[in-house]
Amino acid sequence: MAARGAGAADEHPDSRIRRCRVGGRLCALCDRISPRPQRSGLHRRSQCDCRVSLAGGPLRSHAWDDRRSGEPPRDRDRHTSQHTGLACRQGCDIDDTIVFGVGEDPVKLGLVANLARPGGNATGVNFFSAESVPKRLGLLRDLVPGAKRIAVIINPSNIATAEVTSKEVQKAAGAFGLQVQILNATGRDEIDAAFAAISRERAESLFVAPDGFFVSRRVQFATLAARNGIPAAYPSRLYAEVGGLMSYGADPADSFRQVGIYVGKILNGAKPADLPIMQTTKFEFVLNLQTAKAFGLDVPSGLLLAADEVIE
């Protein structure tokens, strides 16, 4: 995700924020990002016009200005072949300010010069998607100890995340003695095809890579996993909330709130070059006990105690 600031436009309640051509979680005024606008120096409005686009995912409106007539714009797919934050940086004007949230190292992505003093016109939050891979895979192994063959679904259009996830999963799987099957999916039909391949190849569990498009298809993932009897581990609680078995990763609400706080600081005069990259420290393990029972899994008491939330 990446928020692009500066420049004149009437598309956002704060005229200093305008929509990025490429995308990003833009609206720092929405409760989805900052439930306490006063913390970031922003003023609450009842509604605002914002667009959300995660890497490789759909560009859609979550809210709109009540001064405008008609219904909010319909969803429309917008697939990207590079990381959204990087694409935003390349697509923005030289004087634009970018506040991003990325799961990979922003220095390696070329977004900033270093973590302590980013330099340039960009700063943001790193929520460590890659670093959480071994932990999530370990939790899945503990939950399904008999599974030795694991399928991994990645979105190759989300190049940076796909490459890192594939590498880290195979490395962790080797340490756990697991066999890995990598499957690609960039659209709804390809997700269906991936699950067909999982069933055909008799994979015993599933690991879903972090990806914005996948988040938008989380109900499809949870439904297909249940239909095919495939215990799956997801990167976000959003999956577990719609019937996914389990998730482990950075708390998305906390990450977006951090982005919103930085947007507010910049709007109040701070320079992005002087704002160090924030690193998410809040990770959560969410377990859907109802789904576990449907799979016939005997959940160890240690996992129940370790879970930050158990959905019953």
C-alpha positions as protocol buffer text, in pm:
chain_id: "A"
residue {
  index: 1
  type: MET
  ca { x: 0 y: 0 z: 0 }
}
residue {
  index: 2
  type: ALA
  ca { x: 115 y: 354 z: -57 }
}
residue {
  index: 3
  type: ALA
  ca { x: -39 y: 691 z: 8 }
}
residue {
  index: 4
  type: ARG
  ca { x: 52 y: 976 z: -220 }
}
residue {
  index: 5
  type: GLY
  ca { x: 32 y: 1329 z: -88 }
}
residue {
  index: 6
  type: ALA
  ca { x: 80 y: 1689 z: -205 }
}
residue {
  index: 7
  type: GLY
  ca { x: -75 y: 1857 z: -503 }
}
residue {
  index: 8
  type: ALA
  ca { x: -413 y: 2011 z: -560 }
}
residue {
  index: 9
  type: ALA
  ca { x: -724 y: 1801 z: -610 }
}
residue {
  index: 10
  type: ASP
  ca { x: -1077 y: 1803 z: -478 }
}
residue {
  index: 11
  type: GLU
  ca { x: -1101 y: 1424 z: -459 }
}
residue {
  index: 12
  type: HIS
  ca { x: -1016 y: 1409 z: -90 }
}
residue {
  index: 13
  type: PRO
  ca { x: -1150 y: 1609 z: 208 }
}
residue {
  index: 14
  type: ASP
  ca { x: -796 y: 1732 z: 272 }
}
residue {
  index: 15
  type: SER
  ca { x: -688 y: 1909 z: -47 }
}
residue {
  index: 16
  type: ARG
  ca { x: -325 y: 1822 z: 20 }
}
residue {
  index: 17
  type: ILE
  ca { x: -396 y: 1453 z: -43 }
}
residue {
  index: 18
  type: ARG
  ca { x: -475 y: 1321 z: -387 }
}
residue {
  index: 19
  type: ARG
  ca { x: -530 y: 977 z: -524 }
}
residue {
  index: 20
  type: CYS
  ca { x: -229 y: 791 z: -657 }
}
residue {
  index: 21
  type: ARG
  ca { x: -259 y: 679 z: -1017 }
}
residue {
  index: 22
  type: VAL
  ca { x: -118 y: 342 z: -917 }
}
residue {
  index: 23
  type: GLY
  ca { x: -294 y: 290 z: -590 }
}
residue {
  index: 24
  type: GLY
  ca { x: -252 y: 251 z: -218 }
}
residue {
  index: 25
  type: ARG
  ca { x: -436 y: 267 z: 108 }
}
residue {
  index: 26
  type: LEU
  ca { x: -479 y: 639 z: 83 }
}
residue {
  index: 27
  type: CYS
  ca { x: -737 y: 767 z: 326 }
}
residue {
  index: 28
  type: ALA
  ca { x: -577 y: 872 z: 652 }
}
residue {
  index: 29
  type: LEU
  ca { x: -910 y: 1009 z: 769 }
}
residue {
  index: 30
  type: CYS
  ca { x: -1102 y: 682 z: 760 }
}
residue {
  index: 31
  type: ASP
  ca { x: -1157 y: 484 z: 1078 }
}
residue {
  index: 32
  type: ARG
  ca { x: -1013 y: 183 z: 896 }
}
residue {
  index: 33
  type: ILE
  ca { x: -671 y: 347 z: 927 }
}
residue {
  index: 34
  type: SER
  ca { x: -690 y: 577 z: 1225 }
}
residue {
  index: 35
  type: PRO
  ca { x: -978 y: 546 z: 1473 }
}
residue {
  index: 36
  type: ARG
  ca { x: -827 y: 839 z: 1664 }
}
residue {
  index: 37
  type: PRO
  ca { x: -770 y: 1112 z: 1405 }
}
residue {
  index: 38
  type: GLN
  ca { x: -655 y: 1353 z: 1674 }
}
residue {
  index: 39
  type: ARG
  ca { x: -343 y: 1140 z: 1722 }
}
residue {
  index: 40
  type: SER
  ca { x: -230 y: 1225 z: 1371 }
}
residue {
  index: 41
  type: GLY
  ca { x: -358 y: 1581 z: 1375 }
}
residue {
  index: 42
  type: LEU
  ca { x: -637 y: 1507 z: 1128 }
}
residue {
  index: 43
  type: HIS
  ca { x: -998 y: 1609 z: 1159 }
}
residue {
  index: 44
  type: ARG
  ca { x: -1279 y: 1358 z: 1132 }
}
residue {
  index: 45
  type: ARG
  ca { x: -1539 y: 1384 z: 857 }
}
residue {
  index: 46
  type: SER
  ca { x: -1848 y: 1171 z: 826 }
}
residue {
  index: 47
  type: GLN
  ca { x: -1749 y: 1047 z: 483 }
}
residue {
  index: 48
  type: CYS
  ca { x: -1466 y: 1094 z: 241 }
}
residue {
  index: 49
  type: ASP
  ca { x: -1359 y: 985 z: -103 }
}
residue {
  index: 50
  type: CYS
  ca { x: -1084 y: 725 z: -86 }
}
residue {
  index: 51
  type: ARG
  ca { x: -956 y: 448 z: -304 }
}
residue {
  index: 52
  type: VAL
  ca { x: -786 y: 130 z: -189 }
}
residue {
  index: 53
  type: SER
  ca { x: -549 y: -76 z: -397 }
}
residue {
  index: 54
  type: LEU
  ca { x: -318 y: -344 z: -262 }
}
residue {
  index: 55
  type: ALA
  ca { x: -36 y: -492 z: -466 }
}
residue {
  index: 56
  type: GLY
  ca { x: -183 y: -698 z: -745 }
}
residue {
  index: 57
  type: GLY
  ca { x: -532 y: -631 z: -615 }
}
residue {
  index: 58
  type: PRO
  ca { x: -846 y: -442 z: -704 }
}
residue {
  index: 59
  type: LEU
  ca { x: -882 y: -66 z: -709 }
}
residue {
  index: 60
  type: ARG
  ca { x: -1209 y: 12 z: -542 }
}
residue {
  index: 61
  type: SER
  ca { x: -1388 y: 280 z: -346 }
}
residue {
  index: 62
  type: HIS
  ca { x: -1451 y: 220 z: 24 }
}
residue {
  index: 63
  type: ALA
  ca { x: -1612 y: 555 z: 96 }
}
residue {
  index: 64
  type: TRP
  ca { x: -1725 y: 860 z: -92 }
}
residue {
  index: 65
  type: ASP
  ca { x: -1805 y: 1221 z: -30 }
}
residue {
  index: 66
  type: ASP
  ca { x: -2170 y: 1270 z: 61 }
}
residue {
  index: 67
  type: ARG
  ca { x: -2166 y: 1593 z: -139 }
}
residue {
  index: 68
  type: ARG
  ca { x: -2157 y: 1383 z: -453 }
}
residue {
  index: 69
  type: SER
  ca { x: -2463 y: 1220 z: -598 }
}
residue {
  index: 70
  type: GLY
  ca { x: -2512 y: 861 z: -701 }
}
residue {
  index: 71
  type: GLU
  ca { x: -2365 y: 534 z: -590 }
}
residue {
  index: 72
  type: PRO
  ca { x: -1997 y: 471 z: -518 }
}
residue {
  index: 73
  type: PRO
  ca { x: -1790 y: 351 z: -813 }
}
residue {
  index: 74
  type: ARG
  ca { x: -1802 y: -17 z: -889 }
}
residue {
  index: 75
  type: ASP
  ca { x: -1505 y: -239 z: -818 }
}
residue {
  index: 76
  type: ARG
  ca { x: -1264 y: -285 z: -1102 }
}
residue {
  index: 77
  type: ASP
  ca { x: -958 y: -504 z: -1124 }
}
residue {
  index: 78
  type: ARG
  ca { x: -620 y: -339 z: -1154 }
}
residue {
  index: 79
  type: HIS
  ca { x: -336 y: -588 z: -1165 }
}
residue {
  index: 80
  type: THR
  ca { x: 19 y: -461 z: -1119 }
}
residue {
  index: 81
  type: SER
  ca { x: 341 y: -631 z: -1223 }
}
residue {
  index: 82
  type: GLN
  ca { x: 551 y: -464 z: -959 }
}
residue {
  index: 83
  type: HIS
  ca { x: 522 y: -372 z: -593 }
}
residue {
  index: 84
  type: THR
  ca { x: 256 y: -107 z: -536 }
}
residue {
  index: 85
  type: GLY
  ca { x: 479 y: 110 z: -319 }
}
residue {
  index: 86
  type: LEU
  ca { x: 757 y: 104 z: -577 }
}
residue {
  index: 87
  type: ALA
  ca { x: 514 y: 165 z: -862 }
}
residue {
  index: 88
  type: CYS
  ca { x: 369 y: 460 z: -672 }
}
residue {
  index: 89
  type: ARG
  ca { x: 716 y: 608 z: -624 }
}
residue {
  index: 90
  type: GLN
  ca { x: 793 y: 571 z: -994 }
}
residue {
  index: 91
  type: GLY
  ca { x: 454 y: 710 z: -1096 }
}
residue {
  index: 92
  type: CYS
  ca { x: 448 y: 1013 z: -866 }
}
residue {
  index: 93
  type: ASP
  ca { x: 573 y: 1360 z: -944 }
}
residue {
  index: 94
  type: ILE
  ca { x: 912 y: 1451 z: -803 }
}
residue {
  index: 95
  type: ASP
  ca { x: 759 y: 1679 z: -537 }
}
residue {
  index: 96
  type: ASP
  ca { x: 495 y: 1430 z: -423 }
}
residue {
  index: 97
  type: THR
  ca { x: 515 y: 1279 z: -76 }
}
residue {
  index: 98
  type: ILE
  ca { x: 466 y: 903 z: -37 }
}
residue {
  index: 99
  type: VAL
  ca { x: 370 y: 721 z: 281 }
}
residue {
  index: 100
  type: PHE
  ca { x: 383 y: 346 z: 224 }
}
residue {
  index: 101
  type: GLY
  ca { x: 324 y: 23 z: 407 }
}
residue {
  index: 102
  type: VAL
  ca { x: 522 y: -275 z: 278 }
}
residue {
  index: 103
  type: GLY
  ca { x: 593 y: -628 z: 391 }
}
residue {
  index: 104
  type: GLU
  ca { x: 942 y: -639 z: 239 }
}
residue {
  index: 105
  type: ASP
  ca { x: 1257 y: -444 z: 322 }
}
residue {
  index: 106
  type: PRO
  ca { x: 1191 y: -92 z: 184 }
}
residue {
  index: 107
  type: VAL
  ca { x: 1565 y: -38 z: 132 }
}
residue {
  index: 108
  type: LYS
  ca { x: 1593 y: -347 z: -89 }
}
residue {
  index: 109
  type: LEU
  ca { x: 1281 y: -235 z: -275 }
}
residue {
  index: 110
  type: GLY
  ca { x: 1450 y: 96 z: -347 }
}
residue {
  index: 111
  type: LEU
  ca { x: 1185 y: 301 z: -168 }
}
residue {
  index: 112
  type: VAL
  ca { x: 1424 y: 466 z: 80 }
}
residue {
  index: 113
  type: ALA
  ca { x: 1797 y: 509 z: 136 }
}
residue {
  index: 114
  type: ASN
  ca { x: 1800 y: 360 z: 486 }
}
residue {
  index: 115
  type: LEU
  ca { x: 1559 y: 281 z: 767 }
}
residue {
  index: 116
  type: ALA
  ca { x: 1672 y: 542 z: 1019 }
}
residue {
  index: 117
  type: ARG
  ca { x: 1680 y: 838 z: 778 }
}
residue {
  index: 118
  type: PRO
  ca { x: 1484 y: 754 z: 464 }
}
residue {
  index: 119
  type: GLY
  ca { x: 1585 y: 1066 z: 270 }
}
residue {
  index: 120
  type: GLY
  ca { x: 1391 y: 1185 z: -30 }
}
residue {
  index: 121
  type: ASN
  ca { x: 1013 y: 1212 z: -29 }
}
residue {
  index: 122
  type: ALA
  ca { x: 907 y: 872 z: 105 }
}
residue {
  index: 123
  type: THR
  ca { x: 866 y: 706 z: 443 }
}
residue {
  index: 124
  type: GLY
  ca { x: 631 y: 451 z: 593 }
}
residue {
  index: 125
  type: VAL
  ca { x: 585 y: 121 z: 772 }
}
residue {
  index: 126
  type: ASN
  ca { x: 748 y: -220 z: 732 }
}
residue {
  index: 127
  type: PHE
  ca { x: 529 y: -503 z: 860 }
}
residue {
  index: 128
  type: PHE
  ca { x: 768 y: -794 z: 800 }
}
residue {
  index: 129
  type: SER
  ca { x: 570 y: -1033 z: 581 }
}
residue {
  index: 130
  type: ALA
  ca { x: 878 y: -1237 z: 496 }
}
residue {
  index: 131
  type: GLU
  ca { x: 1000 y: -1261 z: 853 }
}
residue {
  index: 132
  type: SER
  ca { x: 666 y: -1403 z: 967 }
}
residue {
  index: 133
  type: VAL
  ca { x: 675 y: -1694 z: 718 }
}
residue {
  index: 134
  type: PRO
  ca { x: 865 y: -1947 z: 939 }
}
residue {
  index: 135
  type: LYS
  ca { x: 642 y: -1873 z: 1237 }
}
residue {
  index: 136
  type: ARG
  ca { x: 321 y: -1914 z: 1036 }
}
residue {
  index: 137
  type: LEU
  ca { x: 443 y: -2234 z: 876 }
}
residue {
  index: 138
  type: GLY
  ca { x: 542 y: -2366 z: 1218 }
}
residue {
  index: 139
  type: LEU
  ca { x: 197 y: -2295 z: 1357 }
}
residue {
  index: 140
  type: LEU
  ca { x: 37 y: -2476 z: 1062 }
}
residue {
  index: 141
  type: ARG
  ca { x: 266 y: -2775 z: 1120 }
}
residue {
  index: 142
  type: ASP
  ca { x: 169 y: -2783 z: 1488 }
}
residue {
  index: 143
  type: LEU
  ca { x: -198 y: -2766 z: 1396 }
}
residue {
  index: 144
  type: VAL
  ca { x: -172 y: -3035 z: 1126 }
}
residue {
  index: 145
  type: PRO
  ca { x: 129 y: -3244 z: 1237 }
}
residue {
  index: 146
  type: GLY
  ca { x: 61 y: -3523 z: 989 }
}
residue {
  index: 147
  type: ALA
  ca { x: 81 y: -3299 z: 683 }
}
residue {
  index: 148
  type: LYS
  ca { x: 412 y: -3349 z: 502 }
}
residue {
  index: 149
  type: ARG
  ca { x: 321 y: -3205 z: 161 }
}
residue {
  index: 150
  type: ILE
  ca { x: 227 y: -2837 z: 160 }
}
residue {
  index: 151
  type: ALA
  ca { x: 93 y: -2629 z: -127 }
}
residue {
  index: 152
  type: VAL
  ca { x: 184 y: -2261 z: -149 }
}
residue {
  index: 153
  type: ILE
  ca { x: -24 y: -2017 z: -355 }
}
residue {
  index: 154
  type: ILE
  ca { x: 150 y: -1698 z: -467 }
}
residue {
  index: 155
  type: ASN
  ca { x: 56 y: -1414 z: -700 }
}
residue {
  index: 156
  type: PRO
  ca { x: 341 y: -1382 z: -955 }
}
residue {
  index: 157
  type: SER
  ca { x: 211 y: -1038 z: -1055 }
}
residue {
  index: 158
  type: ASN
  ca { x: 315 y: -920 z: -710 }
}
residue {
  index: 159
  type: ILE
  ca { x: 678 y: -985 z: -792 }
}
residue {
  index: 160
  type: ALA
  ca { x: 862 y: -879 z: -476 }
}
residue {
  index: 161
  type: THR
  ca { x: 625 y: -1051 z: -235 }
}
residue {
  index: 162
  type: ALA
  ca { x: 595 y: -1365 z: -447 }
}
residue {
  index: 163
  type: GLU
  ca { x: 971 y: -1412 z: -474 }
}
residue {
  index: 164
  type: VAL
  ca { x: 1039 y: -1350 z: -107 }
}
residue {
  index: 165
  type: THR
  ca { x: 752 y: -1571 z: 11 }
}
residue {
  index: 166
  type: SER
  ca { x: 851 y: -1857 z: -217 }
}
residue {
  index: 167
  type: LYS
  ca { x: 1211 y: -1840 z: -99 }
}
residue {
  index: 168
  type: GLU
  ca { x: 1127 y: -1817 z: 271 }
}
residue {
  index: 169
  type: VAL
  ca { x: 863 y: -2093 z: 261 }
}
residue {
  index: 170
  type: GLN
  ca { x: 1098 y: -2337 z: 90 }
}
residue {
  index: 171
  type: LYS
  ca { x: 1373 y: -2253 z: 336 }
}
residue {
  index: 172
  type: ALA
  ca { x: 1146 y: -2303 z: 639 }
}
residue {
  index: 173
  type: ALA
  ca { x: 984 y: -2614 z: 490 }
}
residue {
  index: 174
  type: GLY
  ca { x: 1327 y: -2771 z: 446 }
}
residue {
  index: 175
  type: ALA
  ca { x: 1398 y: -2718 z: 815 }
}
residue {
  index: 176
  type: PHE
  ca { x: 1062 y: -2875 z: 904 }
}
residue {
  index: 177
  type: GLY
  ca { x: 1105 y: -3168 z: 665 }
}
residue {
  index: 178
  type: LEU
  ca { x: 811 y: -3066 z: 445 }
}
residue {
  index: 179
  type: GLN
  ca { x: 767 y: -3098 z: 69 }
}
residue {
  index: 180
  type: VAL
  ca { x: 653 y: -2781 z: -110 }
}
residue {
  index: 181
  type: GLN
  ca { x: 435 y: -2736 z: -417 }
}
residue {
  index: 182
  type: ILE
  ca { x: 431 y: -2377 z: -552 }
}
residue {
  index: 183
  type: LEU
  ca { x: 118 y: -2268 z: -738 }
}
residue {
  index: 184
  type: ASN
  ca { x: 52 y: -1938 z: -915 }
}
residue {
  index: 185
  type: ALA
  ca { x: -274 y: -1743 z: -922 }
}
residue {
  index: 186
  type: THR
  ca { x: -339 y: -1394 z: -1056 }
}
residue {
  index: 187
  type: GLY
  ca { x: -718 y: -1406 z: -1092 }
}
residue {
  index: 188
  type: ARG
  ca { x: -1033 y: -1569 z: -963 }
}
residue {
  index: 189
  type: ASP
  ca { x: -1029 y: -1856 z: -1214 }
}
residue {
  index: 190
  type: GLU
  ca { x: -664 y: -1927 z: -1142 }
}
residue {
  index: 191
  type: ILE
  ca { x: -741 y: -1958 z: -771 }
}
residue {
  index: 192
  type: ASP
  ca { x: -1001 y: -2222 z: -864 }
}
residue {
  index: 193
  type: ALA
  ca { x: -740 y: -2395 z: -1081 }
}
residue {
  index: 194
  type: ALA
  ca { x: -484 y: -2386 z: -799 }
}
residue {
  index: 195
  type: PHE
  ca { x: -722 y: -2564 z: -563 }
}
residue {
  index: 196
  type: ALA
  ca { x: -797 y: -2820 z: -833 }
}
residue {
  index: 197
  type: ALA
  ca { x: -423 y: -2884 z: -859 }
}
residue {
  index: 198
  type: ILE
  ca { x: -394 y: -2910 z: -480 }
}
residue {
  index: 199
  type: SER
  ca { x: -665 y: -3176 z: -477 }
}
residue {
  index: 200
  type: ARG
  ca { x: -515 y: -3358 z: -774 }
}
residue {
  index: 201
  type: GLU
  ca { x: -162 y: -3360 z: -631 }
}
residue {
  index: 202
  type: ARG
  ca { x: -293 y: -3453 z: -285 }
}
residue {
  index: 203
  type: ALA
  ca { x: -132 y: -3170 z: -91 }
}
residue {
  index: 204
  type: GLU
  ca { x: -214 y: -3202 z: 278 }
}
residue {
  index: 205
  type: SER
  ca { x: -211 y: -2836 z: 381 }
}
residue {
  index: 206
  type: LEU
  ca { x: -195 y: -2490 z: 226 }
}
residue {
  index: 207
  type: PHE
  ca { x: 9 y: -2175 z: 282 }
}
residue {
  index: 208
  type: VAL
  ca { x: -129 y: -1857 z: 121 }
}
residue {
  index: 209
  type: ALA
  ca { x: 115 y: -1577 z: 38 }
}
residue {
  index: 210
  type: PRO
  ca { x: 49 y: -1216 z: 143 }
}
residue {
  index: 211
  type: ASP
  ca { x: -120 y: -1035 z: -145 }
}
residue {
  index: 212
  type: GLY
  ca { x: -383 y: -765 z: -182 }
}
residue {
  index: 213
  type: PHE
  ca { x: -574 y: -944 z: -454 }
}
residue {
  index: 214
  type: PHE
  ca { x: -584 y: -1258 z: -242 }
}
residue {
  index: 215
  type: VAL
  ca { x: -727 y: -1058 z: 48 }
}
residue {
  index: 216
  type: SER
  ca { x: -1007 y: -939 z: -179 }
}
residue {
  index: 217
  type: ARG
  ca { x: -1078 y: -1308 z: -262 }
}
residue {
  index: 218
  type: ARG
  ca { x: -1054 y: -1433 z: 98 }
}
residue {
  index: 219
  type: VAL
  ca { x: -1407 y: -1576 z: 98 }
}
residue {
  index: 220
  type: GLN
  ca { x: -1321 y: -1775 z: -213 }
}
residue {
  index: 221
  type: PHE
  ca { x: -1007 y: -1908 z: -44 }
}
residue {
  index: 222
  type: ALA
  ca { x: -1189 y: -2009 z: 274 }
}
residue {
  index: 223
  type: THR
  ca { x: -1476 y: -2168 z: 80 }
}
residue {
  index: 224
  type: LEU
  ca { x: -1250 y: -2371 z: -149 }
}
residue {
  index: 225
  type: ALA
  ca { x: -1029 y: -2481 z: 140 }
}
residue {
  index: 226
  type: ALA
  ca { x: -1334 y: -2609 z: 328 }
}
residue {
  index: 227
  type: ARG
  ca { x: -1481 y: -2774 z: 17 }
}
residue {
  index: 228
  type: ASN
  ca { x: -1154 y: -2954 z: -59 }
}
residue {
  index: 229
  type: GLY
  ca { x: -1069 y: -3034 z: 302 }
}
residue {
  index: 230
  type: ILE
  ca { x: -738 y: -2844 z: 292 }
}
residue {
  index: 231
  type: PRO
  ca { x: -624 y: -2689 z: 624 }
}
residue {
  index: 232
  type: ALA
  ca { x: -476 y: -2351 z: 534 }
}
residue {
  index: 233
  type: ALA
  ca { x: -263 y: -2082 z: 699 }
}
residue {
  index: 234
  type: TYR
  ca { x: -323 y: -1722 z: 594 }
}
residue {
  index: 235
  type: PRO
  ca { x: -126 y: -1397 z: 645 }
}
residue {
  index: 236
  type: SER
  ca { x: -410 y: -1189 z: 791 }
}
residue {
  index: 237
  type: ARG
  ca { x: -694 y: -1223 z: 1039 }
}
residue {
  index: 238
  type: LEU
  ca { x: -930 y: -1110 z: 761 }
}
residue {
  index: 239
  type: TYR
  ca { x: -921 y: -1467 z: 629 }
}
residue {
  index: 240
  type: ALA
  ca { x: -992 y: -1628 z: 966 }
}
residue {
  index: 241
  type: GLU
  ca { x: -1286 y: -1395 z: 1016 }
}
residue {
  index: 242
  type: VAL
  ca { x: -1459 y: -1539 z: 707 }
}
residue {
  index: 243
  type: GLY
  ca { x: -1394 y: -1904 z: 788 }
}
residue {
  index: 244
  type: GLY
  ca { x: -1022 y: -1951 z: 721 }
}
residue {
  index: 245
  type: LEU
  ca { x: -858 y: -2197 z: 959 }
}
residue {
  index: 246
  type: MET
  ca { x: -582 y: -1977 z: 1100 }
}
residue {
  index: 247
  type: SER
  ca { x: -375 y: -1669 z: 1036 }
}
residue {
  index: 248
  type: TYR
  ca { x: -50 y: -1523 z: 1160 }
}
residue {
  index: 249
  type: GLY
  ca { x: 97 y: -1188 z: 1067 }
}
residue {
  index: 250
  type: ALA
  ca { x: 111 y: -820 z: 1144 }
}
residue {
  index: 251
  type: ASP
  ca { x: -211 y: -669 z: 1276 }
}
residue {
  index: 252
  type: PRO
  ca { x: -344 y: -488 z: 965 }
}
residue {
  index: 253
  type: ALA
  ca { x: -541 y: -231 z: 1164 }
}
residue {
  index: 254
  type: ASP
  ca { x: -232 y: -139 z: 1363 }
}
residue {
  index: 255
  type: SER
  ca { x: -20 y: -113 z: 1046 }
}
residue {
  index: 256
  type: PHE
  ca { x: -270 y: 113 z: 871 }
}
residue {
  index: 257
  type: ARG
  ca { x: -303 y: 324 z: 1185 }
}
residue {
  index: 258
  type: GLN
  ca { x: 73 y: 376 z: 1183 }
}
residue {
  index: 259
  type: VAL
  ca { x: 56 y: 487 z: 820 }
}
residue {
  index: 260
  type: GLY
  ca { x: -223 y: 729 z: 910 }
}
residue {
  index: 261
  type: ILE
  ca { x: -20 y: 876 z: 1195 }
}
residue {
  index: 262
  type: TYR
  ca { x: 271 y: 946 z: 960 }
}
residue {
  index: 263
  type: VAL
  ca { x: 39 y: 1105 z: 705 }
}
residue {
  index: 264
  type: GLY
  ca { x: -86 y: 1335 z: 978 }
}
residue {
  index: 265
  type: LYS
  ca { x: 266 y: 1431 z: 1086 }
}
residue {
  index: 266
  type: ILE
  ca { x: 360 y: 1517 z: 730 }
}
residue {
  index: 267
  type: LEU
  ca { x: 46 y: 1724 z: 680 }
}
residue {
  index: 268
  type: ASN
  ca { x: 145 y: 1911 z: 995 }
}
residue {
  index: 269
  type: GLY
  ca { x: 488 y: 1998 z: 859 }
}
residue {
  index: 270
  type: ALA
  ca { x: 716 y: 1702 z: 921 }
}
residue {
  index: 271
  type: LYS
  ca { x: 952 y: 1600 z: 640 }
}
residue {
  index: 272
  type: PRO
  ca { x: 931 y: 1237 z: 526 }
}
residue {
  index: 273
  type: ALA
  ca { x: 1311 y: 1228 z: 494 }
}
residue {
  index: 274
  type: ASP
  ca { x: 1336 y: 1280 z: 871 }
}
residue {
  index: 275
  type: LEU
  ca { x: 1075 y: 1020 z: 972 }
}
residue {
  index: 276
  type: PRO
  ca { x: 1238 y: 679 z: 1031 }
}
residue {
  index: 277
  type: ILE
  ca { x: 1070 y: 372 z: 887 }
}
residue {
  index: 278
  type: MET
  ca { x: 834 y: 238 z: 1151 }
}
residue {
  index: 279
  type: GLN
  ca { x: 859 y: -136 z: 1208 }
}
residue {
  index: 280
  type: THR
  ca { x: 548 y: -323 z: 1314 }
}
residue {
  index: 281
  type: THR
  ca { x: 583 y: -497 z: 1648 }
}
residue {
  index: 282
  type: LYS
  ca { x: 226 y: -619 z: 1685 }
}
residue {
  index: 283
  type: PHE
  ca { x: 174 y: -964 z: 1535 }
}
residue {
  index: 284
  type: GLU
  ca { x: -130 y: -1180 z: 1596 }
}
residue {
  index: 285
  type: PHE
  ca { x: -220 y: -1546 z: 1575 }
}
residue {
  index: 286
  type: VAL
  ca { x: -591 y: -1597 z: 1508 }
}
residue {
  index: 287
  type: LEU
  ca { x: -745 y: -1945 z: 1516 }
}
residue {
  index: 288
  type: ASN
  ca { x: -1093 y: -2030 z: 1388 }
}
residue {
  index: 289
  type: LEU
  ca { x: -1194 y: -2313 z: 1619 }
}
residue {
  index: 290
  type: GLN
  ca { x: -1520 y: -2376 z: 1436 }
}
residue {
  index: 291
  type: THR
  ca { x: -1328 y: -2439 z: 1114 }
}
residue {
  index: 292
  type: ALA
  ca { x: -1077 y: -2659 z: 1297 }
}
residue {
  index: 293
  type: LYS
  ca { x: -1362 y: -2875 z: 1426 }
}
residue {
  index: 294
  type: ALA
  ca { x: -1509 y: -2895 z: 1074 }
}
residue {
  index: 295
  type: PHE
  ca { x: -1170 y: -3029 z: 954 }
}
residue {
  index: 296
  type: GLY
  ca { x: -1168 y: -3280 z: 1239 }
}
residue {
  index: 297
  type: LEU
  ca { x: -853 y: -3134 z: 1387 }
}
residue {
  index: 298
  type: ASP
  ca { x: -758 y: -3190 z: 1749 }
}
residue {
  index: 299
  type: VAL
  ca { x: -620 y: -2848 z: 1843 }
}
residue {
  index: 300
  type: PRO
  ca { x: -338 y: -2875 z: 2100 }
}
residue {
  index: 301
  type: SER
  ca { x: -404 y: -2682 z: 2420 }
}
residue {
  index: 302
  type: GLY
  ca { x: -73 y: -2500 z: 2370 }
}
residue {
  index: 303
  type: LEU
  ca { x: -199 y: -2351 z: 2042 }
}
residue {
  index: 304
  type: LEU
  ca { x: -522 y: -2240 z: 2205 }
}
residue {
  index: 305
  type: LEU
  ca { x: -323 y: -2064 z: 2475 }
}
residue {
  index: 306
  type: ALA
  ca { x: -85 y: -1911 z: 2220 }
}
residue {
  index: 307
  type: ALA
  ca { x: -366 y: -1769 z: 2003 }
}
residue {
  index: 308
  type: ASP
  ca { x: -432 y: -1398 z: 2037 }
}
residue {
  index: 309
  type: GLU
  ca { x: -791 y: -1468 z: 1938 }
}
residue {
  index: 310
  type: VAL
  ca { x: -994 y: -1788 z: 1907 }
}
residue {
  index: 311
  type: ILE
  ca { x: -1302 y: -1760 z: 1686 }
}
residue {
  index: 312
  type: GLU
  ca { x: -1570 y: -1997 z: 1812 }
}
